[in-house]
Amino acid sequence: MNENNTARIFVLFLFFVIITMTFSCIVGSAVVENSSDHSKTQVLIYLVGSDLESKSGDATADIIEASDSYGNTNSKVLDVLIAFGGANKQGWEGMKIATMEEINRDLQDGTIGNGNNYEYSDPTADMGNSASLAKFLDFARTNRPSDRTILIISDHGNSYQGIGFDENTDNGLLLPDLEKGLNQGGLKFDPIIFDACLMGSVEVSQSVSPYSRYILASEEIQRGSFDYEKIIAPLAKNPEEDTLTLTKDIGATYISRETTSPIVRTVSIIDVSKVQAINEGLDSLGEKLLPVIQTEEGRRDIEKAYNDAIHLGISEGDKGTSVDLVSLLTNIEKKRPELSSDLKSVIALVEEAVVYKNNNKYSKDVSGISIASPDVLTPADYEKYGESIKIGPHWDEFFRSLLSTSTDSFSVSDSSSYDTALNPGSNSESDNVKTEASRKFELSQPSFIKKGNGTYSLVDPYDDASVYSTYYIVNGSNLLSIGSVPATPDQKGLYKIPEWDGRWFFLADTTRKINPILLDMEYDSTTIGGFDTFYSWIDINDKSEVNNASLVTFVNKKKDKPEMVISPYYETDSGDYLFGDSLDSFGKNWEVTSFTNRYNLTTMKKDEASLGNMVASSNSRVKYGILPDGTYASGLVAYYDIENELLNTEFRQITIKNGVVVNKTTIRL
């Protein structure tokens, strides 16, 4: 063969190679695009079982719901990947990652976690660690790519205190851990769904804003999970289901889901891309609020605004993790109308960010976004949560200043006369000077002044006090609170100690003849549906462990038919509160102890005391009727800022004997 022919053959060979490589690249690209591992939509579920699984099997129920809804769906259409673990239960140690096909095989015996064929399994993994979340997300990104990824994180949650508490390690994902896990996972989500309590907050929204535009969450304690059938089934039918349509349907189903008890439910969709504007508005507002709280009157105004705002995540007394943001801003405006323009501007930003909200009839009228409350925070706590709780330099300085000046005390008013209460028996000029100084000091708190005929005016220097009719059991010099309701003044603005027929709320068994126990029924608010909401504080001993719980009672106009729900919570080693699923009733032979505040009028101190205990059953209910035999008192109390209260010293005392009121008298304590 001559050199010319050889050259021609070589050129033809090169041409063939180039054409072949080009064709291969085109085909290869098409193969990647239509790979069996490349789904239209993917749902990633990070399911931390915790005690919700070990005690109630809630996580397993969610997995079964997802599995039933998925059925035989093609993973190229919808891919569902679940990371589960974090519960003190066999098969739930560490973390496992499973496809829906693996979940279906695992469920053949009705038990999750006892299989041996998963995409990934590490019995030492800590699901309360950012590394585990990052591992799950990175695994999905690397091995099962998709056009669109939805992330669901399910477990206990508590706003800025975090989410995903591994029962075996007692670790949880604080917001910086959550953000780190999302960042290292390398994915963007559309949307992020928080199937957990109290995650509809400014703090959560700003933490996840780089990774999703929308979140679906509740700013209240979540009562039961979202309906996984409403998540999986629509996507299996249409993997390109619009995000807002999908999440609105999930939220609406959650709100309307039938229950046998009066469960509070609220949900919202937040456009987290707009939270930065809210933060900037709050920061500008904080700059104007800081000089306000540097005066005593201004501090009282702002503390009053926090007191009157809607509290969320109530764990003990009237303390809540967060307050509803619009409720807070509205109450600040009532006290500081000169800031109305700034406040309305931030409220408008909140309303723009909340693209959907829904509440049921047992809910307060919340706006969809909450923000940290000073009630349960100390300055040390504030630093502990770090950047996750901070909004902007001016707002942060305002909030820290508010924390550093909050107090915890109560006082008793001498209602005989205002002047003698200030400085009894003063005559000298020097005494008069002291009186003026004392008067200025005493004006910093309200005082009840007797006006005759059993009526009292409230001297309220800053117009910030809320007056309640309050009820006690009398035990020597101790008053043990058994509840309160808002007091209404007459047309002259005077308050009167309530007449009392001896009827109030208590916990009784409807089928067994056992002694009832008193409850400290503290009024909280009136719901959208017109129910008065009361909180009581109890312990439940179910023979395996003792749990704290709030007993939430909803009262309609017929007070003989109150409805109740039991909301257990517990405190982690790090001091954070976690909320479990609500209970319709007590279990068999559970020992219930009722707690209250005890006021010692000799030492002028307040502490916690027990109102009694009983062995409860599923038939134990809150009743309204004549109280057990004993001595009781009704009076007036003014709450005037965070944790501060003023008792009037005059009370109406009654004695109940054999179920009948046998004595009524007015006394001073």
C-alpha positions in Angstrom: 0.0 0.0 0.0 1.4 3.4 -0.9 1.7 6.4 1.4 -1.2 8.3 -0.1 -3.6 5.4 0.4 -2.4 5.0 4.0 -3.0 8.6 4.7 -6.5 8.4 3.2 -7.3 5.4 5.4 -6.0 7.1 8.5 -8.1 10.2 7.8 -11.2 8.0 7.3 -10.4 6.2 10.6 -10.2 9.5 12.5 -13.5 10.7 11.0 -15.1 7.4 12.0 -13.8 7.7 15.6 -15.0 11.3 15.9 -18.5 10.5 14.6 -18.6 7.4 16.9 -17.5 9.4 20.0 -20.0 12.2 19.2 -22.8 9.7 18.9 -21.8 8.0 22.1 -21.8 11.3 24.0 -25.3 12.0 22.7 -26.5 8.6 23.6 -24.7 8.7 26.9 -26.3 12.0 27.8 -29.7 10.6 27.0 -29.0 7.5 29.1 -28.1 9.7 32.1 -31.2 11.8 31.6 -33.4 8.7 31.5 -31.5 6.6 34.0 -33.7 4.3 36.1 -32.2 6.1 39.2 -33.3 9.5 37.9 -36.8 10.3 39.2 -39.1 13.2 38.4 -39.7 13.9 42.0 -38.0 12.5 45.1 -39.3 12.6 48.7 -36.7 12.3 51.4 -38.0 11.5 54.9 -35.6 12.0 57.8 -37.6 10.2 60.5 -36.2 10.4 64.0 -38.2 8.0 66.0 -37.3 9.1 69.5 -39.9 8.3 72.3 -42.7 8.9 69.8 -41.7 5.5 68.3 -40.6 3.7 71.4 -43.7 4.6 73.3 -46.4 4.9 70.7 -45.1 3.5 67.4 -45.9 6.8 65.7 -43.0 6.7 63.3 -43.9 3.2 62.2 -47.5 4.4 61.6 -46.1 7.2 59.3 -44.0 4.7 57.4 -46.9 2.3 56.9 -49.0 5.3 55.7 -46.3 6.2 53.2 -45.9 2.6 52.0 -49.6 2.1 51.5 -49.8 5.3 49.5 -46.8 4.5 47.4 -47.9 1.0 46.4 -46.2 -0.1 43.1 -45.3 3.4 41.9 -42.3 3.5 39.5 -39.3 5.1 41.1 -38.6 6.9 37.9 -41.9 8.8 38.5 -41.6 9.1 42.3 -38.7 8.0 44.4 -39.2 7.8 48.2 -36.2 7.4 50.4 -36.5 7.1 54.2 -33.8 7.5 56.9 -35.1 6.1 60.2 -33.8 5.4 63.7 -33.0 7.3 66.8 -35.4 5.4 69.1 -34.8 3.2 72.1 -36.4 0.2 70.4 -35.0 -2.9 68.7 -34.3 -2.2 65.1 -34.3 1.6 65.6 -30.8 2.0 66.9 -28.6 4.3 64.9 -29.8 5.1 61.3 -31.0 3.0 58.4 -31.6 4.4 54.9 -34.2 2.4 52.8 -36.0 2.7 49.5 -39.7 2.3 49.4 -39.2 -1.2 47.9 -37.0 -2.1 50.9 -39.6 -0.7 53.3 -42.3 -2.8 51.7 -40.2 -5.9 52.1 -39.4 -5.0 55.7 -43.1 -4.5 56.4 -44.1 -8.0 55.3 -44.0 -9.2 59.0 -45.6 -5.9 60.2 -42.4 -4.7 61.9 -40.0 -1.9 60.7 -36.3 -2.2 61.4 -35.8 -5.9 61.7 -34.8 -6.5 58.1 -31.2 -6.9 56.8 -31.4 -5.4 53.4 -31.2 -1.6 53.4 -29.3 0.9 51.3 -27.3 1.9 54.4 -27.3 0.8 58.0 -25.2 2.1 60.9 -26.3 1.1 64.4 -23.9 3.6 66.0 -25.1 6.6 64.0 -26.6 9.6 65.9 -29.7 11.0 64.2 -29.4 14.1 66.4 -26.0 14.9 64.7 -25.6 17.0 61.6 -23.3 14.3 60.1 -26.2 11.8 59.9 -28.5 14.3 58.2 -25.7 15.2 55.8 -25.0 11.5 55.1 -28.6 10.9 54.2 -28.9 13.9 51.9 -25.6 13.2 50.2 -26.5 9.6 49.7 -29.7 10.6 47.9 -27.9 13.3 45.8 -25.1 10.9 44.8 -27.0 7.7 44.3 -30.5 8.6 43.4 -30.6 12.0 41.6 -33.9 13.6 40.8 -35.4 16.7 39.1 -37.1 17.8 42.3 -36.5 16.9 45.9 -38.9 17.3 48.8 -37.5 17.0 52.3 -39.6 16.0 55.4 -38.0 16.1 58.8 -40.1 14.4 61.5 -39.8 14.2 65.3 -40.0 16.5 68.3 -39.4 20.1 67.5 -39.2 23.4 69.5 -38.4 26.3 67.2 -34.9 27.8 68.0 -34.2 24.9 70.3 -34.0 22.6 67.3 -35.5 19.3 66.0 -34.7 15.6 65.7 -33.8 14.4 69.2 -32.2 10.9 69.2 -33.5 9.0 72.2 -30.4 6.9 72.4 -27.9 9.8 72.5 -30.1 12.6 73.9 -28.7 14.8 71.1 -30.8 17.0 68.9 -30.2 19.1 65.8 -29.9 22.7 67.1 -30.6 25.1 64.2 -26.9 25.5 63.4 -26.6 21.7 63.2 -29.7 21.6 61.0 -28.2 24.2 58.7 -24.8 22.4 58.6 -26.5 19.1 57.7 -28.5 20.8 54.9 -25.4 22.6 53.6 -23.2 19.5 53.6 -26.0 17.4 52.0 -25.6 19.5 48.9 -29.3 19.6 47.8 -32.0 22.3 47.4 -35.6 21.4 48.3 -39.0 22.2 47.1 -40.3 22.4 49.8 -39.1 21.5 53.3 -41.9 20.0 55.5 -41.4 20.0 59.2 -43.6 17.3 60.7 -42.8 18.5 64.2 -43.9 21.0 66.9 -43.3 24.8 66.9 -41.1 25.0 63.7 -43.2 27.8 62.0 -40.9 30.5 63.4 -38.7 33.3 62.2 -35.6 31.5 63.6 -36.3 28.3 61.7 -37.2 30.1 58.5 -34.0 32.1 58.5 -31.9 29.0 59.1 -33.2 27.0 56.2 -33.8 29.9 53.7 -30.7 29.1 51.6 -32.0 25.5 50.9 -35.7 26.0 50.1 -38.1 28.7 49.1 -41.1 27.3 51.1 -41.6 25.5 54.4 -44.7 23.8 55.7 -44.8 23.9 59.5 -46.9 24.6 62.6 -46.1 27.4 65.0 -48.0 25.6 67.7 -47.4 22.3 69.4 -48.2 19.8 66.7 -51.0 17.3 67.6 -50.4 14.2 65.5 -48.4 13.8 62.2 -49.2 15.1 58.8 -51.2 12.7 56.6 -48.5 10.9 54.5 -51.1 9.6 52.2 -51.8 13.3 51.2 -48.1 13.7 50.5 -47.2 10.5 48.6 -50.4 9.7 46.7 -50.7 13.0 44.8 -47.1 12.9 43.8 -47.4 9.3 42.6 -50.2 10.5 40.3 -48.5 13.8 39.3 -44.9 14.1 40.3 -44.9 17.7 39.0 -47.7 18.7 41.4 -47.3 22.4 42.2 -45.6 23.0 45.6 -48.2 25.4 47.0 -51.1 23.2 45.8 -49.5 20.2 47.4 -48.6 21.8 50.7 -52.0 23.6 51.0 -53.7 20.2 50.6 -51.4 18.7 53.3 -52.2 21.5 55.6 -55.9 21.5 55.1 -56.0 17.7 55.7 -54.0 18.1 58.9 -56.4 20.7 60.2 -59.6 18.8 59.3 -58.4 15.3 60.4 -60.9 13.9 62.8 -60.0 13.3 66.4 -61.8 12.1 69.5 -60.4 14.9 71.7 -60.2 18.7 71.4 -56.8 19.0 69.7 -55.3 22.4 68.8 -54.1 22.5 65.2 -52.5 25.3 63.3 -50.4 25.2 60.1 -48.7 27.6 57.7 -46.7 27.8 54.5 -43.9 30.4 54.8 -42.0 31.9 51.9 -38.7 31.9 53.7 -37.1 34.0 50.9 -39.0 36.9 52.5 -37.9 36.4 56.0 -34.8 38.5 55.6 -37.0 41.5 55.0 -38.9 40.7 58.2 -35.6 40.5 60.1 -34.5 43.9 58.6 -37.9 45.4 59.7 -37.5 43.9 63.2 -33.9 45.2 63.4 -35.1 48.7 62.6 -37.8 48.4 65.1 -35.4 47.1 67.7 -33.3 50.3 67.4 -36.4 52.3 68.4 -37.5 49.9 71.2 -34.1 49.9 72.9 -34.4 53.4 74.4 -38.0 52.6 75.3 -37.1 49.7 77.6 -34.4 51.7 79.3 -37.1 53.5 81.2 -39.2 51.7 83.8 -42.5 52.7 82.1 -41.2 51.6 78.7 -40.0 48.3 80.0 -43.3 47.6 81.6 -45.1 48.4 78.3 -43.0 46.0 76.3 -43.2 43.2 78.9 -47.0 43.7 79.0 -47.0 43.3 75.2 -45.2 40.0 75.5 -47.5 38.9 78.3 -50.6 39.7 76.2 -49.3 38.1 73.0 -50.3 34.6 72.0 -47.9 32.2 73.7 -46.9 29.0 71.9 -45.3 25.8 73.3 -46.5 26.3 76.8 -44.8 23.8 79.1 -45.3 25.1 82.6 -47.4 27.9 84.1 -47.9 30.5 81.4 -44.4 30.2 80.0 -44.1 29.6 76.2 -41.2 28.9 73.9 -42.4 31.5 71.4 -45.0 34.2 70.9 -47.0 34.8 67.7 -45.2 37.6 65.9 -48.2 39.6 64.7 -49.8 39.2 68.0 -46.7 40.6 69.7 -46.4 43.6 67.3 -50.1 44.4 67.6 -49.8 44.5 71.4 -46.7 46.7 71.2 -48.7 49.1 69.1 -51.4 49.3 71.8 -48.8 50.4 74.3 -46.6 52.5 72.0 -48.9 54.0 69.2 -46.0 56.4 68.3 -44.4 53.4 66.7 -47.5 52.4 64.7 -46.0 53.0 61.3 -43.0 50.9 61.9 -45.0 48.1 63.5 -47.6 48.0 60.7 -44.7 47.8 58.2 -43.3 44.7 59.8 -46.8 43.2 60.2 -47.3 43.7 56.4 -44.0 41.9 55.8 -45.1 38.9 57.9 -48.4 38.7 56.1 -46.6 38.7 52.8 -44.3 35.9 53.9 -47.1 33.7 55.1 -48.7 32.5 51.9 -51.1 30.2 53.6 -52.4 29.6 57.1 -55.1 27.4 58.6 -56.3 26.9 62.1 -59.0 24.8 63.7 -61.7 25.9 66.2 -59.5 25.0 69.2 -56.7 27.2 68.0 -55.9 30.8 68.9 -55.9 33.2 66.0 -52.2 32.9 65.1 -50.6 34.6 62.1 -48.4 31.7 60.9 -44.9 32.9 62.2 -43.7 32.9 65.8 -40.6 34.5 67.4 -38.7 33.7 70.6 -40.3 34.7 73.9 -38.3 36.0 76.9 -40.4 33.9 79.3 -38.3 30.8 79.3 -34.9 32.3 78.4 -32.0 33.5 80.5 -29.1 35.6 79.1 -27.1 32.3 79.2 -29.7 30.5 77.2 -29.7 33.2 74.7 -25.9 32.9 74.2 -26.3 29.1 74.1 -28.5 29.2 71.0 -26.1 31.6 69.3 -26.8 32.8 65.8 -29.9 30.7 65.4 -31.9 33.0 67.7 -30.5 36.3 66.6 -32.4 38.6 64.2 -30.2 41.7 63.7 -27.8 43.8 65.9 -30.4 46.3 67.1 -33.2 43.7 67.7 -30.7 41.4 69.5 -29.5 44.2 71.8 -33.1 45.1 72.6 -33.9 41.4 73.3 -30.8 40.9 75.5 -31.6 44.0 77.5 -35.2 42.8 78.0 -33.9 39.4 79.3 -31.5 41.1 81.7 -34.2 43.3 83.3 -37.0 40.6 83.6 -37.9 39.7 87.2 -39.8 36.9 88.9 -41.8 38.0 92.0 -45.2 38.7 93.4 -46.4 41.2 96.0 -49.5 41.6 98.2 -51.4 44.9 98.1 -52.5 46.7 101.2 -55.9 47.8 100.0 -56.9 50.0 103.0 -55.6 53.3 101.6 -53.1 54.3 99.0 -51.3 57.0 101.2 -51.0 54.8 104.3 -49.7 52.0 102.1 -47.0 54.3 100.9 -45.9 55.7 104.3 -48.2 55.0 107.3 -48.0 57.6 110.1 -45.7 60.1 108.4 -45.8 63.7 109.8 -42.3 65.2 109.6 -41.0 67.2 106.7 -38.2 64.6 106.2 -40.9 61.9 106.1 -42.8 63.9 103.5 -39.7 64.0 101.4 -39.3 60.2 101.8 -43.0 59.9 100.9 -42.5 61.6 97.6 -39.5 59.3 96.8 -41.5 56.3 98.0 -44.5 57.4 96.0 -42.4 57.5 92.8 -41.1 54.0 93.6 -44.4 52.6 94.6 -46.0 53.9 91.4 -43.9 51.3 89.5 -46.4 48.6 90.5 -50.2 48.6 90.6 -52.2 48.7 93.8 -55.8 47.8 94.8 -57.6 50.6 96.6 -60.8 49.8 98.7 -63.7 51.9 97.6 -66.5 50.6 99.8 -69.3 48.1 99.3 -66.7 45.4 98.5 -65.4 47.2 95.5 -61.8 48.2 94.5 -60.2 50.4 92.1 -56.9 49.5 90.5 -54.2 52.2 90.6 -52.2 51.2 87.5 -49.5 53.7 86.7 -48.7 52.4 83.3 -52.0 50.9 82.3 -50.4 47.6 81.9 -52.1 45.2 84.4 -54.6 42.5 83.7 -57.0 41.7 86.5 -58.3 38.2 87.2 -60.7 36.7 89.6 -58.7 34.1 91.4 -59.6 31.0 93.4 -57.7 29.2 96.2 -57.9 26.4 98.7 -56.9 27.8 102.1 -54.4 25.9 104.2 -53.4 27.9 107.3 -51.3 30.9 106.1 -51.0 29.3 102.6 -53.1 30.0 99.6 -52.9 27.2 97.0 -54.1 28.4 93.6 -56.9 26.4 91.9 -57.4 28.7 89.0 -58.3 32.1 87.6 -60.5 33.8 85.0 -60.4 37.4 83.7 -62.2 39.9 85.9 -64.5 42.6 84.3 -64.8 46.0 86.0 -68.2 47.7 86.3 -69.2 50.9 84.5 -67.2 52.9 87.0 -64.1 50.8 86.4 -64.3 49.1 89.8 -63.6 45.5 90.5 -65.5 43.3 93.0 -64.4 40.1 94.7 -66.4 37.4 93.0 -69.4 35.9 94.7 -68.8 32.2 94.7 -71.2 29.2 95.0 -68.3 26.7 95.6 -68.4 25.3 92.1 -65.1 25.0 90.2 -63.1 22.5 88.1 -61.6 19.2 89.4 -60.5 15.8 88.1 -62.8 13.0 88.9 -63.6 9.4 87.7 -67.0 9.0 86.2 -67.4 5.3 87.0 -65.4 4.7 90.2 -66.0 6.0 93.7 -62.6 7.6 94.3 -61.7 11.0 95.7 -61.3 13.6 93.0 -58.3 15.9 92.9 -58.2 19.7 92.5 -56.6 21.3 89.4 -55.0 24.7 89.1 -57.1 25.8 86.1 -55.4 28.9 84.8 -57.2 30.7 82.0 -55.1 31.2 78.9 -57.2 32.5 76.0 -60.4 32.1 74.0 -60.1 30.1 70.8 -61.3 30.9 67.3 -64.3 28.6 68.0 -65.2 30.4 71.2 -63.8 27.9 73.8 -62.1 29.3 76.9 -58.8 27.5 77.3 -57.3 26.5 80.6 -54.0 25.0 81.5 -53.3 22.7 84.5 -49.9 21.1 85.4 -49.7 17.4 86.2 -47.3 14.5 86.5 -48.2 11.1 85.1 -46.7 7.9 86.5 -47.6 5.0 84.2 -45.5 2.6 86.3 -42.6 2.7 83.9 -41.6 6.4 84.2 -42.9 9.8 85.3 -43.8 12.3 82.6 -44.7 16.0 82.9 -47.8 17.0 81.2 -50.1 20.0 80.7 -53.8 19.2 81.0 -55.5 21.5 78.5 -59.2 22.0 79.1 -61.6 23.7 76.7 -64.8 25.1 78.2 -67.8 26.2 76.2 -70.7 28.2 77.6 -72.0 25.1 79.5 -69.3 24.7 82.1 -70.6 21.3 83.1 -69.2 19.9 79.9 -65.5 20.7 79.6 -63.4 18.9 77.1 -59.8 17.9 77.9 -56.6 16.8 76.2 -53.4 15.6 77.9 -50.2 17.0 76.4 -47.0 15.3 77.8 -43.6 17.0 77.6 -40.2 16.3 79.0 -37.0 18.2 79.6 -33.8 17.1 78.0 -30.4 17.0 79.7 -29.7 20.3 78.0 -32.8 21.9 79.5 -34.9 22.0 76.3 -38.6 21.0 76.3 -39.9 18.3 74.0 -43.6 17.7 73.4 -45.1 14.3 72.7 -48.4 13.4 71.0 -51.5 14.5 72.8 -53.6 11.9 74.6 -57.4 11.6 74.6 -57.5 10.0 78.1 -55.4 8.6 80.9 -54.3 5.0 80.8 -55.3 2.3 83.2 -54.0 2.7 86.7 -51.9 5.8 85.8 -51.1 7.8 88.9 -51.8 11.5 88.3 -50.4 14.3 90.5 -51.7 17.8 90.3 -49.4 20.8 90.9 -50.0 24.5 91.7 -48.4 27.7 93.1 -48.5 28.1 96.8 -48.4 31.6 98.3 -47.2 31.9 101.8 -48.6 35.2 103.2 -46.2 35.1 106.2 -42.9 34.7 104.4 -44.2 36.5 101.2 -42.8 33.7 99.1 -44.2 31.6 96.3 -43.3 28.0 95.5 -44.7 24.9 94.0 -47.0 22.5 95.8 -49.1 19.5 95.1 -52.9 19.6 95.1 -53.1 15.8 95.5 -52.9 12.6 93.4 -55.3 9.9 92.2 -55.1 6.6 90.3 -56.7 7.6 87.1 -58.3 5.6 84.3 -59.8 6.2 80.8 -62.9 7.4 82.6 -61.2 10.2 84.5 -62.4 13.6 83.2 -62.4 17.2 84.1 -65.7 18.1 85.8 -67.3 21.3 86.8 -69.3 21.2 90.0 -69.3 21.7 93.8 -65.8 21.3 95.2 -64.8 18.6 97.8 -65.3 19.6 101.4 -62.8 22.2 102.6 -62.1 25.9 103.0 -61.7 28.1 99.9 -61.2 31.7 99.1 -61.8 33.9 96.1 -60.0 37.2 95.4 -58.4 39.5 92.9 -55.0 39.4 91.3 -53.3 41.8 88.9 -50.6 40.5 86.5 -48.6 43.5 85.4 -45.5 42.3 83.6 -43.5 39.1 83.0 -44.0 36.8 86.0 -45.0 39.7 88.3 -48.3 39.7 90.1 -50.2 41.6 92.8 -52.6 40.0 95.2 -55.3 42.0 96.9 -55.3 41.2 100.6 -59.0 40.9 101.0 -60.8 37.7 100.1 -64.2 36.1 100.2 -63.9 32.8 102.2 -66.3 29.9 102.0 -66.5 26.6 103.7 -68.0 23.5 102.0 -69.3 20.6 104.1 -71.1 17.6 102.9 -71.2 19.1 99.4 -72.9 22.3 100.7 -71.6 25.8 101.3 -72.1 26.4 105.0 -70.2 29.6 105.7 -69.3 32.7 103.8 -67.2 35.6 105.2 -64.9 38.3 104.0 -61.4 38.1 105.4 -58.0 39.8 105.2 -55.0 37.6 104.9 
